[in-house]
Amino acid sequence: MTGPARWRFTRRGLVRIVGAGGVAAALGGAVAACSGDEGGTGGAGGTGSGGGGANGGGAEPVAIVTNLPDGDDPVAVDTQVQVEAQNGTLTTVSLVTADGAEVAGDLREGGVSWAAGSLLDPGATYTLTVQATGDGGDTSAEMTFATVDLGLDELTYPSIAPLADEEVGVGMPVVVRFDVAVTDHATYEQHMRVTSEPAQEGSWHWFDDHEVRWRPREYWQPGTSVTVDVDVKSLPAGGGIYGQESRRVAFTVGRSVIHRVDATTHTMTSEIDGATARTMPISAGKPGFETRSGIKVIMEKFREKTMDAATTGIEPGDPDYYNIADVQYALRVTTSGEFLHAAPWSSGSQGVANVSHGCVGMATDDARWVFENSRRGDVVEVTGTDRQMTLENGWGDWNATPEAYAEGSAL
């Protein structure tokens, strides 16, 4: 048996770590590697040992190589650590953080190579320990390295809707929003997945560099279980930005609730699991403030909500300005300010005329019933006006055919 040999890094190519009597030899290739030989000059942070001076009549010594760079410079966070055994197989590979957390990885090619299952955390320290064996003997090595540190302005965090364990309506899209812009849409989309039971086909659609959504071709089937994986930790987002962390969110789809608003007959019919549950008189938007026709999705629920026209661009002093405190049973369906809500002040017009500024108003008892029987993701289908709903206004994802929606994918 020989004494320990230090690891030396080189940019010449794959270089063997050798055991007793071996000679370090440079091999062709682009991957930087660790190498050791008796009496070699050692790079900081690593040690190795080779065994088996009697190597079976000239069998090639076992070599361990990695894709980590040479020297003491911090390692890029988008590095997937890889290890290879030449003239042998890996018996143990351990990649551990400074606080003892082990990074999962997979042995490949029958133990010839190993790859980490995730990229590296910024500003972290890792220790890589490797053991390998072959006809030429056994070898082992250990090294410690640090990664590049990144500030929050260099990291993008993915927020996901729905929330974990939330039960949503059949129209709920998956919404992923990044706090720092992602310009490499294709790379990120390759690392985002939506799976469901039962399986339902769908597509991603990028709205801008901050938001991407996914919807199935048709409304979700009631009772569906959905899992969203956004695997972007340390993944390059473009422009020197990297993913802050990977996330997984699981949610379920509840019963089918669809509210159908007809602005010409001034009525709303609510269907639960395909059966009519309630029909009620309503008042929609008046001329100049028409309620948008199309498919909307309930985004938020408010037991009470102050409604100030200034948030929609109507300033005090305008004849159409209003500021109403404590509006009851309000359900938001657009970002531009459309709600379903109780409107006792328009009771004389409900079922007769459209007098609102775009919201769908109804009697308080009807609004209470709608509020209690609705959840985020339930569908509101509006007909009877020439003003059309758009994809960008709230969760208007259903206002495009599946084929048109898929054109927003980066893949």
C-alpha positions in Angstrom: 0.0 0.0 0.0 1.2 3.5 -0.7 0.9 6.7 1.4 -1.6 9.4 0.6 -1.2 11.5 -2.5 -2.5 15.0 -3.0 -5.0 16.1 -5.7 -3.8 18.5 -8.3 -6.2 20.2 -10.7 -5.4 20.8 -14.4 -7.1 22.3 -17.4 -5.2 19.9 -19.8 -8.0 17.4 -19.9 -9.0 14.3 -18.0 -6.1 13.3 -15.8 -5.8 10.1 -13.8 -5.5 9.8 -10.1 -3.1 6.8 -9.9 -2.1 4.3 -7.2 1.3 2.9 -6.3 3.9 3.0 -9.1 1.5 4.7 -11.4 2.2 7.6 -13.7 -0.2 10.5 -14.2 -1.2 10.8 -17.8 -3.2 13.5 -19.5 -6.2 12.2 -21.6 -8.1 14.0 -24.3 -11.3 15.8 -23.3 -12.7 19.1 -22.2 -13.5 18.3 -18.5 -11.2 19.6 -15.8 -10.2 16.9 -13.3 -8.5 16.0 -10.1 -5.2 14.1 -10.3 -2.8 12.7 -7.8 0.6 11.1 -7.8 3.1 10.2 -5.2 5.1 13.3 -4.5 2.8 15.5 -6.6 2.3 19.1 -5.7 -1.1 19.4 -4.1 -3.9 21.9 -4.8 -5.6 23.2 -1.7 -8.5 21.3 -0.3 -8.0 17.8 -1.5 -6.3 14.6 -0.6 -6.3 11.1 -2.1 -4.8 7.7 -1.7 -4.1 4.8 -4.0 -3.7 1.2 -3.1 -2.6 -2.1 -4.5 1.0 -2.0 -5.5 0.6 -5.5 -7.0 -1.9 -4.6 -9.6 -2.7 -7.9 -11.2 0.2 -8.1 -13.7 0.1 -4.6 -15.2 -3.6 -3.8 -15.0 -4.3 -0.1 -15.5 -4.5 1.8 -12.2 -7.9 3.2 -11.2 -8.4 6.9 -11.9 -11.0 9.3 -10.4 -11.9 12.4 -12.5 -14.3 15.2 -11.9 -15.6 18.2 -13.8 -14.7 20.7 -11.1 -12.3 23.5 -12.1 -8.7 23.7 -10.9 -7.4 26.2 -8.4 -9.2 27.9 -5.5 -11.7 30.0 -7.5 -15.3 29.5 -6.4 -17.3 27.1 -8.5 -20.2 28.4 -10.6 -23.6 27.6 -9.0 -24.9 26.1 -12.3 -22.4 23.3 -12.1 -23.8 19.8 -11.9 -21.0 17.9 -10.1 -19.9 14.8 -12.1 -17.5 12.1 -11.2 -16.0 9.3 -13.3 -14.0 6.2 -12.5 -11.5 5.2 -15.3 -10.3 1.6 -15.4 -12.7 0.8 -12.5 -16.0 1.6 -10.9 -17.2 4.0 -8.2 -18.0 2.4 -4.9 -18.9 5.5 -2.9 -19.6 9.1 -3.9 -20.7 11.6 -1.2 -21.3 15.3 -1.8 -22.1 17.1 1.5 -22.7 20.7 2.5 -20.9 22.3 5.4 -24.0 21.7 7.6 -24.0 18.0 6.8 -26.8 17.9 4.2 -26.1 15.3 1.5 -26.7 16.2 -2.1 -28.5 13.3 -3.8 -27.0 11.8 -7.0 -27.2 8.9 -9.4 -24.6 6.2 -10.3 -24.6 5.6 -14.0 -23.1 3.3 -16.6 -22.9 0.5 -14.0 -21.0 2.6 -11.5 -18.6 4.1 -14.0 -19.9 7.6 -13.4 -22.0 9.7 -10.9 -23.9 12.9 -11.3 -25.4 15.2 -8.7 -29.2 15.4 -8.8 -29.2 19.2 -8.4 -27.1 22.3 -9.0 -25.2 24.0 -6.3 -26.3 26.6 -3.7 -24.6 30.1 -3.9 -22.1 31.0 -1.2 -21.9 27.4 0.0 -19.1 25.0 0.9 -19.2 21.4 -0.2 -17.0 18.3 0.5 -16.8 15.6 -2.2 -15.6 12.2 -1.1 -15.0 9.4 -3.7 -14.0 5.8 -3.5 -13.3 3.6 -6.5 -12.0 0.1 -7.3 -10.8 -1.9 -10.2 -8.3 -4.6 -11.4 -5.6 -2.0 -10.8 -6.4 -1.6 -7.1 -8.5 0.8 -5.0 -8.3 4.5 -4.7 -10.1 7.2 -2.7 -10.0 11.0 -2.5 -11.7 13.9 -0.7 -11.9 17.6 -1.6 -13.6 20.7 -0.3 -14.7 23.6 -2.5 -16.7 26.8 -2.3 -19.3 28.2 -4.7 -19.8 31.7 -6.1 -21.8 33.9 -3.8 -24.8 35.7 -5.2 -27.0 38.6 -4.0 -30.8 38.7 -4.1 -30.6 41.0 -7.2 -28.9 38.0 -9.0 -31.5 35.5 -7.9 -35.1 35.0 -9.1 -37.7 33.4 -6.8 -40.7 31.5 -8.2 -44.1 32.2 -6.5 -46.7 29.6 -7.4 -50.5 29.7 -7.5 -52.5 27.7 -6.4 -51.0 27.4 -2.9 -49.9 24.0 -1.4 -52.9 21.8 -0.6 -55.4 24.4 -1.9 -58.6 23.1 -3.4 -59.5 25.2 -6.5 -62.1 25.4 -9.2 -62.0 23.7 -12.6 -60.8 26.9 -14.4 -57.7 27.5 -12.2 -54.5 28.0 -14.2 -51.1 27.2 -12.8 -49.4 30.6 -12.3 -45.7 30.9 -11.8 -44.3 34.4 -11.2 -40.6 35.3 -10.9 -39.6 38.3 -8.9 -36.6 39.0 -11.1 -36.9 38.7 -14.9 -36.3 35.4 -16.6 -35.2 36.0 -20.2 -34.2 32.4 -21.1 -37.8 31.2 -21.3 -36.9 27.9 -23.1 -34.4 26.8 -20.5 -36.8 27.5 -17.6 -39.7 25.9 -19.3 -37.7 22.7 -19.8 -37.4 22.6 -16.0 -41.1 23.2 -15.1 -43.6 20.3 -15.1 -47.3 20.0 -14.3 -48.5 16.4 -13.7 -52.0 15.3 -12.8 -54.1 12.3 -11.9 -56.0 11.7 -14.0 -53.6 13.0 -16.6 -54.7 16.0 -18.6 -52.8 17.6 -21.6 -52.0 21.2 -21.4 -49.4 23.9 -22.2 -47.3 26.7 -20.8 -47.8 30.3 -21.9 -45.3 33.1 -21.2 -47.0 36.5 -20.6 -43.7 38.4 -20.0 -40.3 37.8 -18.4 -41.9 37.6 -15.0 -45.0 35.4 -15.4 -45.8 32.1 -17.1 -48.9 30.0 -16.8 -50.1 26.5 -17.6 -53.7 25.4 -18.4 -55.1 22.1 -19.6 -56.8 22.0 -23.0 -60.2 21.9 -21.3 -61.4 22.7 -17.8 -59.9 20.5 -15.1 -61.8 17.3 -14.3 -63.3 17.6 -10.8 -61.3 15.6 -8.3 -58.0 15.9 -10.1 -54.8 15.9 -8.1 -52.1 18.2 -9.5 -48.4 18.6 -8.8 -46.3 21.5 -10.0 -42.5 21.2 -10.1 -40.4 24.3 -10.8 -36.9 22.9 -10.7 -34.8 26.0 -11.2 -32.4 26.2 -8.3 -29.2 27.8 -9.6 -30.5 27.5 -13.2 -29.3 30.3 -15.4 -32.2 32.6 -16.2 -30.3 34.9 -18.6 -28.5 38.1 -18.0 -26.5 36.8 -15.0 -29.6 35.8 -13.1 -30.1 32.4 -11.4 -33.0 30.5 -9.9 -33.1 31.1 -6.1 -34.7 27.7 -5.3 -36.7 24.9 -6.7 -40.3 24.4 -5.6 -43.0 21.8 -5.6 -46.7 22.5 -5.0 -49.5 20.0 -4.9 -53.2 21.0 -5.1 -56.6 19.5 -5.8 -59.5 20.4 -8.0 -62.9 20.5 -6.4 -66.4 20.3 -7.8 -67.2 22.1 -11.1 -68.8 25.5 -10.4 -69.6 27.7 -13.5 -71.5 31.0 -13.2 -73.0 32.0 -16.5 -73.8 35.7 -16.9 -76.1 36.9 -19.7 -75.9 40.7 -19.9 -78.8 40.9 -22.4 -81.3 39.1 -20.2 -79.7 40.5 -17.0 -79.5 37.1 -15.3 -76.8 34.8 -13.9 -77.3 31.0 -13.7 -74.9 29.0 -11.5 -74.2 25.4 -12.3 -72.7 22.9 -9.9 -71.4 19.7 -11.4 -73.4 20.3 -14.5 -76.8 20.9 -12.8 -78.5 24.3 -12.5 -78.2 25.3 -8.8 -79.6 28.9 -8.8 -80.7 31.6 -11.3 -80.7 35.2 -10.2 -81.3 38.7 -11.6 -78.2 40.8 -12.0 -77.1 44.2 -13.4 -74.0 44.3 -15.5 -72.0 47.2 -16.9 -73.7 50.2 -18.4 -72.8 51.7 -21.8 -69.2 52.9 -21.8 -68.5 50.5 -18.9 -69.7 47.2 -20.4 -68.8 44.0 -18.6 -66.4 42.1 -20.7 -67.7 39.0 -22.5 -65.6 35.9 -22.3 -64.3 33.4 -19.8 -63.1 34.7 -16.4 -61.8 32.9 -13.3 -62.4 33.9 -9.7 -59.1 35.2 -8.4 -59.9 36.5 -4.9 -62.7 36.5 -2.4 -63.5 39.4 0.0 -66.2 39.2 2.6 -66.1 43.1 2.5 -64.2 45.2 0.0 -63.9 49.0 -0.4 -64.3 49.9 -4.0 -62.7 53.2 -5.2 -63.1 54.2 -8.8 -59.7 55.9 -8.7 -58.2 52.4 -8.9 -59.7 52.1 -12.3 -58.7 55.5 -13.5 -61.8 57.5 -12.6 -60.7 60.4 -10.4 -62.8 62.3 -7.8 -64.8 65.0 -9.5 -65.7 62.8 -12.5 -69.5 62.2 -12.7 -68.8 58.5 -12.7 -66.5 58.5 -9.7 -67.5 56.4 -6.7 -66.0 55.2 -3.4 -68.1 52.6 -1.7 -66.9 51.1 1.6 -67.7 47.6 2.8 -69.1 46.1 -0.4 -70.4 42.7 0.6 -69.4 39.3 -0.8 -67.0 40.5 -3.5 -65.3 38.0 -5.9 -62.6 39.5 -8.2 -62.5 38.2 -11.8 -60.2 40.6 -13.5 -57.2 42.8 -12.6 -58.9 45.8 -14.2 -61.5 45.8 -11.5 -64.5 43.6 -12.4 -66.2 41.8 -9.5 -69.3 39.8 -8.7 -70.7 41.4 -5.5 -73.8 42.4 -3.6 -75.3 45.7 -4.9 -78.4 46.6 -2.9 -78.2 50.1 -4.3 -79.1 48.8 -7.8 -81.9 46.4 -6.7 -84.5 48.2 -8.9 -82.4 47.6 -12.0 -81.4 44.0 -11.4 -83.0 41.8 -13.9 -84.1 44.9 -15.9 -81.1 47.0 -16.9 -77.3 47.3 -16.8 -76.3 50.2 -14.6 -72.9 49.3 -13.1 -69.4 50.4 -14.0 -68.5 46.9 -15.2 -69.1 44.7 -12.2 -71.9 42.1 -11.9 -74.2 43.3 -9.1 -76.9 41.3 -7.4 -79.1 41.1 -4.3 -77.3 40.6 -1.1 -78.9 37.1 -0.5 -77.9 36.0 -3.9 -74.3 37.4 -3.5 -74.0 35.6 -0.2 -75.0 32.3 -1.8 -72.6 32.8 -4.7 -69.8 33.7 -2.2 -70.4 30.6 -0.1 -70.5 28.3 -3.0 -67.5 29.6 -4.9 -63.8 29.2 -4.5 -60.7 30.5 -6.3 -60.5 29.0 -9.8 -64.3 28.8 -10.4 -65.4 29.9 -13.8 -67.5 32.9 -14.7 -68.7 32.9 -18.4 -70.1 36.2 -19.6 -72.1 36.8 -22.8 -74.1 39.6 -24.3 -71.6 42.5 -24.8 -69.3 43.6 -27.6 -66.4 44.2 -25.1 -64.2 41.2 -25.1 -62.1 39.7 -22.3 -58.4 39.2 -22.9 -55.8 36.7 -21.7 -53.8 39.3 -19.8 -56.7 40.7 -17.7 -56.6 38.5 -14.7 -56.6 34.9 -15.4 -58.1 35.1 -18.8 -56.3 32.0 -20.1 -59.4 30.4 -21.4 -60.1 33.1 -23.9 -57.8 31.4 -26.5 -58.0 28.0 -28.2 -55.6 25.4 -26.9 -53.6 25.8 -30.1 -53.4 29.6 -29.8 -52.5 29.3 -26.1 -49.7 26.9 -26.9 -48.1 29.4 -29.2 -47.1 31.2 -26.0 -44.8 28.3 -25.1 -41.0 28.8 -25.6 -40.6 25.2 -26.7 
